[in-house]
Amino acid sequence: MSGPRVPRAADVEEAAARLAGVVSRTPLTFSERLSVATGARVLLKREDLQPVRSYKLRGAYNFIAQLDDAARAAGVMCASAGNHGQGVAMSCRLLGIRGTVFVPATTPRQKIGRMQALGGRWLDLRIVGDTYDDAAGVAAAEAAANGATLVPAFDAGPVIAGQGTVAREILEQMDEPPDVLLVPVGGGGMLAGCVALLSERAPGTRVVGVEPRGARSLGVAVESGAPVTLDHIDTFVDGAAVRRVGDLPFATLAGHDVALTTVTEGAVCQEMLDLYQVDGVIAEPAGALACAALDVPGRPGPVRVTEGQTVVAILSGGNNDVSRYGEIVERALVHEGRKHHFMVNFPQEPGALRRFLDEVLGPTDDITLFEYVKRNNRETGPALVGIELASADDLPALLDRMAHSPMLVEKLESDSQFYRFLI
């Protein structure tokens, strides 16, 4: 038996007609910062300006709007940690369909509040389990038991076609198709939808799918020849941290010339901070993913563009919890090579700390963390010391001074298990 039919450009066109008046026609804004840095003309597709602050409304509404009367009466269900749930919630309210969203206990209050506000009386929100997988398992079981329709986040034709309307809008907003389109990738729905349209409407556009380094489910699927479930993922880029890419997105992308690349979570944090501090844009980690792929001074990236090219990066969402910015700054500094942590064994004698400050630290080095455990029965006492440098180039000199000091110093590597307790 053949599987579901892969979406085509015509499906995206039909989705666009269905979404008219529902989703915002988000602006395509010129990024002076990235244009100057790359020499290309870089534009941002601002999907963070949707009513649900992400592109997810496009696929959710296109899927739910096509349900027949019986399915509408039975209601819909989904699992989500944020953006998909908001898209489903708003779709239920607009269409007058009862919906239930299952979220893990780790979902930020801000996102829970937004789902409830967007869905109003049409939404039932249930907190189950500690992870997205827990919530997804309960959602699938409840939908099967109650006859409700499960709304996939990315693995369904109508969802893919709805997400592909992002690319359709980009073509409508430009005089000529872009030379390069950068698309963030989690489950692969938006990338598949964009490729379905562009392969027929603008085949000359180079499409680049950008995955977080710690959750490259599509890249592994391509290498394996089929979707596989990853044993472990880094969930920091939560909007794109998916253990298994969708089967239908993978089938839709087969046979198309799509470039894939990855970006480290630290580079994503750097781009989030640049978007906020320079451009005044609040982006969630997945929202900054596509922009972070560009190769710019001070932040080498995997995607190099040339002078005169027109590049569009999809800024996919802006649902970022303000409480995360401390971690974002920390990860960015570590990625830049400006933040380092050490275990320092201080001699148990007066003046040891003063000598460390005077003889080991440089004039622009700053201690950001100091946790000391005194051992009265030992000659030395260990301390966990965090040091922020003015420049990554200052590290060799610091390490040399440490090597020549009487203190035993161990540098903690950022990829160690212990380091995860610090950020």
Rosetta blueprint (number, residue, H / E / L):
1 M L
2 S L
3 G L
4 P L
5 R L
6 V L
7 P L
8 R L
9 A H
10 A H
11 D H
12 V H
13 E H
14 E H
15 A H
16 A H
17 A H
18 R H
19 L H
20 A L
21 G L
22 V L
23 V L
24 S L
25 R L
26 T L
27 P L
28 L E
29 T E
30 F E
31 S L
32 E H
33 R H
34 L H
35 S H
36 V H
37 A H
38 T H
39 G L
40 A L
41 R E
42 V E
43 L E
44 L E
45 K E
46 R E
47 E H
48 D H
49 L H
50 Q L
51 P L
52 V L
53 R L
54 S E
55 Y L
56 K H
57 L H
58 R H
59 G H
60 A H
61 Y H
62 N H
63 F H
64 I H
65 A L
66 Q L
67 L L
68 D L
69 D H
70 A H
71 A H
72 R H
73 A H
74 A H
75 G L
76 V E
77 M E
78 C E
79 A E
80 S L
81 A L
82 G L
83 N H
84 H H
85 G H
86 Q H
87 G H
88 V H
89 A H
90 M H
91 S H
92 C H
93 R H
94 L H
95 L H
96 G L
97 I L
98 R L
99 G E
100 T E
101 V E
102 F E
103 V E
104 P L
105 A L
106 T L
107 T L
108 P L
109 R H
110 Q H
111 K H
112 I H
113 G H
114 R H
115 M H
116 Q H
117 A H
118 L H
119 G H
120 G H
121 R H
122 W H
123 L E
124 D E
125 L E
126 R E
127 I E
128 V L
129 G L
130 D L
131 T L
132 Y H
133 D H
134 D H
135 A H
136 A H
137 G H
138 V H
139 A H
140 A H
141 A H
142 E H
143 A H
144 A H
145 A H
146 N H
147 G L
148 A L
149 T E
150 L E
151 V L
152 P L
153 A L
154 F L
155 D L
156 A L
157 G H
158 P H
159 V H
160 I H
161 A H
162 G H
163 Q H
164 G H
165 T H
166 V H
167 A H
168 R H
169 E H
170 I H
171 L H
172 E H
173 Q H
174 M L
175 D L
176 E L
177 P L
178 P L
179 D L
180 V E
181 L E
182 L E
183 V E
184 P E
185 V L
186 G L
187 G L
188 G L
189 G H
190 M H
191 L H
192 A H
193 G H
194 C H
195 V H
196 A H
197 L H
198 L H
199 S H
200 E H
201 R H
202 A L
203 P L
204 G L
205 T L
206 R E
207 V E
208 V E
209 G E
210 V E
211 E E
212 P E
213 R H
214 G H
215 A H
216 R L
217 S H
218 L H
219 G H
220 V H
221 A H
222 V H
223 E H
224 S H
225 G L
226 A L
227 P L
228 V L
229 T L
230 L L
231 D L
232 H L
233 I L
234 D L
235 T L
236 F L
237 V L
238 D H
239 G H
240 A H
241 A L
242 V L
243 R L
244 R L
245 V L
246 G L
247 D H
248 L H
249 P H
250 F H
251 A H
252 T H
253 L H
254 A L
255 G L
256 H L
257 D L
258 V L
259 A E
260 L E
261 T E
262 T E
263 V E
264 T L
265 E H
266 G H
267 A H
268 V H
269 C H
270 Q H
271 E H
272 M H
273 L H
274 D H
275 L H
276 Y H
277 Q H
278 V L
279 D L
280 G L
281 V L
282 I L
283 A L
284 E L
285 P H
286 A H
287 G H
288 A H
289 L H
290 A H
291 C H
292 A H
293 A L
294 L E
295 D L
296 V E
297 P L
298 G L
299 R E
300 P L
301 G L
302 P L
303 V E
304 R L
305 V L
306 T L
307 E L
308 G L
309 Q L
310 T E
311 V E
312 V E
313 A E
314 I E
315 L E
316 S L
317 G E
318 G L
319 N L
320 N L
321 D L
322 V H
323 S H
324 R H
325 Y H
326 G H
327 E H
328 I H
329 V H
330 E H
331 R H
332 A H
333 L H
334 V H
335 H H
336 E H
337 G L
338 R L
339 K E
340 H E
341 H E
342 F E
343 M E
344 V E
345 N E
346 F E
347 P E
348 Q L
349 E L
350 P L
351 G L
352 A H
353 L H
354 R H
355 R H
356 F H
357 L H
358 D H
359 E H
360 V H
361 L L
362 G L
363 P L
364 T L
365 D L
366 D E
367 I E
368 T E
369 L E
370 F E
371 E E
372 Y E
373 V L
374 K L
375 R L
376 N L
377 N L
378 R L
379 E L
380 T E
381 G E
382 P E
383 A E
384 L E
385 V E
386 G E
387 I E
388 E E
389 L L
390 A L
391 S L
392 A H
393 D H
394 D H
395 L H
396 P H
397 A H
398 L H
399 L H
400 D H
401 R H
402 M H
403 A H
404 H L
405 S L
406 P L
407 M L
408 L E
409 V E
410 E E
411 K E
412 L E
413 E L
414 S L
415 D L
416 S L
417 Q L
418 F H
419 Y H
420 R H
421 F H
422 L L
423 I L
